[in-house]
Amino acid sequence: PADGKVVFVGPVTEERYFKSEAIKVSIFMSVFDVHVNRAPCDGKVVDKFYNKGEFFNAALDKASLQNEQAGTLVEHPSGKRLLFVQIAGLIARRIVVYPQIGDLLKRGMRCGLIRFGSRVDVYFPADSDVLIKVGDRAKAGETILGYLK
């Protein structure tokens, strides 16, 4: 869903939608990365949210909780749901989200952008097979983060 460096992969409790354990993958986009975000999977947009917030360095884990962010919940054709969250960073002050509730997404299609240094968090269901590791570089629309089971 984003060009950048993977800074976190691991289990978390996702309380907004899953209300259970999930696997979070965080990709930090430096000012030198392309900031176009792409759909992480095929599916239908079933919900969205926007939280106004702070502007901490997006590489820090607290950015997931406190920074300005926009989230998109996608229901895969299998019925599994995946959440991706665009998070503004220290310099980034603008998040753009293209898809609306009800839109159909194709994996890799453009779905938004964040200006300058920022981050994307992807929440997989806990039973997913996540392949990417901390320190890996991701390329939007090309790198496979993992598979839904």
Buried (B, 14 or more C-beta within 10 A) or exposed (E): BBBBBBBBBEEBEBEEBBEEEBBBBBBBBBEEBEBBBBBBBBBBBBBBEEBEBEBBBBBBBEBBEBBBBBBBBBBBEEEBBBBBBBBBBBEBEEBBBBBEEEBEBEBBBBBBBBBBBBBBBBBBBBEBEBEBEEEBEBEBBEBEBBEBE
